Amino acid sequence: MSERSDIHVRLLKEEDVAAYMRMFSPAVRKVLRASCYWHEFDYVHTKLRNQKNNKQNNQIEPDRANEQATAFYGIFLDTSLIGALEIRSPEYRGQLYTWLHEDYWGKGIFQVAFKQICQEYFTNNPEANSITATVDVSNIQSYKALLKAGFTCIAQRPGPYEDQFELSFEKL
Ligand SMILES: CC(C)(COP(=O)(O)OP(=O)(O)OC[C@H]1O[C@@H](n2cnc3c(N)ncnc32)[C@H](O)[C@@H]1OP(=O)(O)O)[C@@H](O)C(=O)NCCC(=O)NCCS
């Protein structure tokens, strides 16, 4: 699966936002419990602004440290955006934020995208030894996808809506 050459991952750009919001469908929002469309719209714009500032200034504003330290990627099938993948700074309980439009679930696309990104993440962050993720226990699909990608489950704890699995992907 990882040899699929039609799946590409690259940093998200302003011109991707319309496609991003189109693909961030009600089915995706339901699983992610992201009920507010506009909240995601703000989230994406904040991330893009910080990504841009970070590149231009090469410095981190102290009050935005968490935001600045992230890299926010689009997942593309050929040239069409079909999802997103973000690895947030280690201050987050779950660093991984990812989704695919439901038409693309269960086709191994996450495996390909994550493989590309985690190599880049560990190269750009040599001090990092792991990537964490949290998943609601009812989100079996995501849990299975993360295990398949090499994450291991390290704990189960109460989350904002229900218990969550805490997972970790260790640098090889
Ligand atoms: C999580 C997500 C990104 C995984 O991407 P994906 O490309 O579908 O993952 P994979 O194709 O590698 O699937 C991995 C496993 O999930 C399971 N799975 C996939 N689709 C499924 C479905 N519709 N129902 C139940 N299980 C499913 C399968 O067991 C699969 O393993 P298999 O191929 O050996 O059978 C995607 O499902 C998604 O966007 N979900 C909604 C948002 C979300 O939950 N994000 C994660 C928050 S941490």
The ligand as an SDF file (V2000), in Angstrom:
LIG
                    3D

 48 50  0  0  0  0  0  0  0  0999 V2000
   -9.0150    7.5620   10.9610 C   0  0  0  0  0  0  0  0  0  0  0  0
   -8.8830    7.6190    9.4580 C   0  0  0  0  0  0  0  0  0  0  0  0
   -8.0270    8.8480    9.0780 C   0  0  0  0  0  0  0  0  0  0  0  0
   -8.1710    6.3360    9.0180 C   0  0  0  0  0  0  0  0  0  0  0  0
   -7.9000    6.4050    7.6600 O   0  0  0  0  0  0  0  0  0  0  0  0
   -8.1430    5.1480    6.6700 P   0  0  0  0  0  0  0  0  0  0  0  0
   -7.3730    5.4470    5.4360 O   0  0  0  0  0  0  0  0  0  0  0  0
   -9.5990    4.9110    6.5730 O   0  0  0  0  0  0  0  0  0  0  0  0
   -7.4520    3.9560    7.4770 O   0  0  0  0  0  0  0  0  0  0  0  0
   -7.1150    2.5280    6.8840 P   0  0  0  0  0  0  0  0  0  0  0  0
   -7.7000    2.3640    5.5190 O   0  0  0  0  0  0  0  0  0  0  0  0
   -5.6770    2.3430    7.0620 O   0  0  0  0  0  0  0  0  0  0  0  0
   -7.9370    1.5620    7.8340 O   0  0  0  0  0  0  0  0  0  0  0  0
   -7.3250    0.9450    8.9080 C   0  0  0  0  0  0  0  0  0  0  0  0
   -8.2910   -0.0240    9.5260 C   0  0  0  0  0  0  0  0  0  0  0  0
   -9.4850    0.6480    9.9400 O   0  0  0  0  0  0  0  0  0  0  0  0
  -10.5640   -0.2730    9.8220 C   0  0  0  0  0  0  0  0  0  0  0  0
  -11.6130    0.3750    9.0280 N   0  0  0  0  0  0  0  0  0  0  0  0
  -11.4550    1.1330    7.9410 C   0  0  0  0  0  0  0  0  0  0  0  0
  -12.6510    1.5750    7.4990 N   0  0  0  0  0  0  0  0  0  0  0  0
  -13.5690    1.0690    8.3560 C   0  0  0  0  0  0  0  0  0  0  0  0
  -14.9660    1.1790    8.4530 C   0  0  0  0  0  0  0  0  0  0  0  0
  -15.6650    1.9170    7.5680 N   0  0  0  0  0  0  0  0  0  0  0  0
  -15.5790    0.5590    9.4740 N   0  0  0  0  0  0  0  0  0  0  0  0
  -14.8740   -0.1550   10.3860 C   0  0  0  0  0  0  0  0  0  0  0  0
  -13.5380   -0.2850   10.3320 N   0  0  0  0  0  0  0  0  0  0  0  0
  -12.8890    0.3210    9.3360 C   0  0  0  0  0  0  0  0  0  0  0  0
  -10.0760   -1.5120    9.1540 C   0  0  0  0  0  0  0  0  0  0  0  0
   -9.8650   -2.4860   10.1580 O   0  0  0  0  0  0  0  0  0  0  0  0
   -8.7650   -1.1050    8.5820 C   0  0  0  0  0  0  0  0  0  0  0  0
   -7.8480   -2.1270    8.6110 O   0  0  0  0  0  0  0  0  0  0  0  0
   -7.8270   -3.2010    7.4000 P   0  0  0  0  0  0  0  0  0  0  0  0
   -7.5620   -2.4300    6.1570 O   0  0  0  0  0  0  0  0  0  0  0  0
   -6.7220   -4.1050    7.7780 O   0  0  0  0  0  0  0  0  0  0  0  0
   -9.1620   -3.8650    7.4060 O   0  0  0  0  0  0  0  0  0  0  0  0
  -10.2670    7.7180    8.7540 C   0  0  0  0  0  0  0  0  0  0  0  0
  -10.9770    6.5450    9.0150 O   0  0  0  0  0  0  0  0  0  0  0  0
  -11.0770    8.9250    9.1840 C   0  0  0  0  0  0  0  0  0  0  0  0
  -10.9320    9.9940    8.6230 O   0  0  0  0  0  0  0  0  0  0  0  0
  -11.9510    8.8050   10.2010 N   0  0  0  0  0  0  0  0  0  0  0  0
  -12.7610    9.9340   10.6910 C   0  0  0  0  0  0  0  0  0  0  0  0
  -11.9550   10.9470   11.4960 C   0  0  0  0  0  0  0  0  0  0  0  0
  -11.1620   10.3140   12.6150 C   0  0  0  0  0  0  0  0  0  0  0  0
  -11.6330    9.4210   13.2930 O   0  0  0  0  0  0  0  0  0  0  0  0
   -9.9260   10.8060   12.8090 N   0  0  0  0  0  0  0  0  0  0  0  0
   -8.9980   10.2590   13.7650 C   0  0  0  0  0  0  0  0  0  0  0  0
   -8.9180   11.0620   15.0030 C   0  0  0  0  0  0  0  0  0  0  0  0
   -7.4360   10.6160   15.9190 S   0  0  0  0  0  0  0  0  0  0  0  0
  1  2  1  0
  2  3  1  0
  2  4  1  0
  2 36  1  0
  4  5  1  0
  5  6  1  0
  6  7  2  0
  6  8  1  0
  6  9  1  0
  9 10  1  0
 10 11  2  0
 10 12  1  0
 10 13  1  0
 13 14  1  0
 14 15  1  0
 15 16  1  0
 15 30  1  0
 16 17  1  0
 17 18  1  0
 17 28  1  0
 18 19  1  0
 18 27  1  0
 19 20  2  0
 20 21  1  0
 21 22  1  0
 21 27  2  0
 22 23  1  0
 22 24  2  0
 24 25  1  0
 25 26  2  0
 26 27  1  0
 28 29  1  0
 28 30  1  0
 30 31  1  0
 31 32  1  0
 32 33  2  0
 32 34  1  0
 32 35  1  0
 36 37  1  0
 36 38  1  0
 38 39  2  0
 38 40  1  0
 40 41  1  0
 41 42  1  0
 42 43  1  0
 43 44  2  0
 43 45  1  0
 45 46  1  0
 46 47  1  0
 47 48  1  0
M  END
$$$$
